[in-house]
Amino acid sequence: MVPIGFIGAGNMAEAIIGGIIKKGIFSPQDIMAFDIVKERLDTLSSRFGIRTAPSALDLVQGAESIILAVKPGSIHPVVSSLKDILASRLVISIAAGVTIGSLLEILGEKTRLIRVMPNTPALVLEGVSGLAASNACTPDDKARGLAVFSGIGLCIELEERLLDAVTGLSGSGPAFVFLFIEALSDGGVRAGLPRDVALKLAAATVRGAATMVLETGKHPGGLKDMVASPGGTTIEGLSVLEAKGFRSAVMDAVFAAYKKASNLTK
């Protein structure tokens, strides 16, 4: 048996596989994948050297842990067709909006099941994932899940009830940041910068600011104050953002995304 198998070989599965190999969590020969699109399996096999399975049944029979990387609308039929074997495996689902409880109704309460919500920057190994585990999971099961998703960025264990909030913040958040980067770039163009230069400066500025928050451990308000000197350019710009309701607009956007995620989960 290989330690880990993937049902579904789309972009997110590819990102996870690339991350865990790059970080040495598993070797290519420790990983198996199955997808109904054979070209995807050929691509992953060629790129990473992983094993492939001829069917979903062959995969679950040959892997200790199973990552369900299929679309949310397909996950219940897949789980139902393989429930007799999956019930004895560690099962990790990344299907958005599909609760642990709905899967345990099929697999049984004793199934070791983990639900993870990764976001799209996982595709460049800078993802953020929230992880929740069923009661049957052991500390080793949780450690394996955390290790796998730490391969594509930051992974934090949370209660499942908080995953919709993770979706609102980290799931939808990249789109909000992309919009901010575009707006920063447009501001640079308005001030006279060439479009390509403005975009590079905007993206690198956001990356650098985020890195400062993560690496210094300082509150972003304190870091903001370090830049905003009295009577300077930065405080002038900040006053405009405050007047335009920037802070409250972002808070409302995150909360609206959370509410939508909560309704979809229900």
Secondary structure, 3 states (H helix, E strand, C coil): CEEEEEECCCHHHHHHHHHHHHCCCCCHHHEEEECCCHHHHHHHHHHHCCEECCCHHHHHHHEEEEEECCCHHHHHHHHHHHHHHHCCCEEEECCCCCCHHHHHHHHCCCCEEEEEECCHHHHHCCEEEEEEECCCCCHHHHHHHHHHHHCCEEEEECCHHHHHHHHHHHHCHHHHHHHHHHHHHHHHHHCCCCHHHHHHHHHHHHHHHHHHHHHHCCCHHHHHHHHCCCCCHHHHHHHHHHHCCHHHHHHHHHHHHHHHHHHHHC
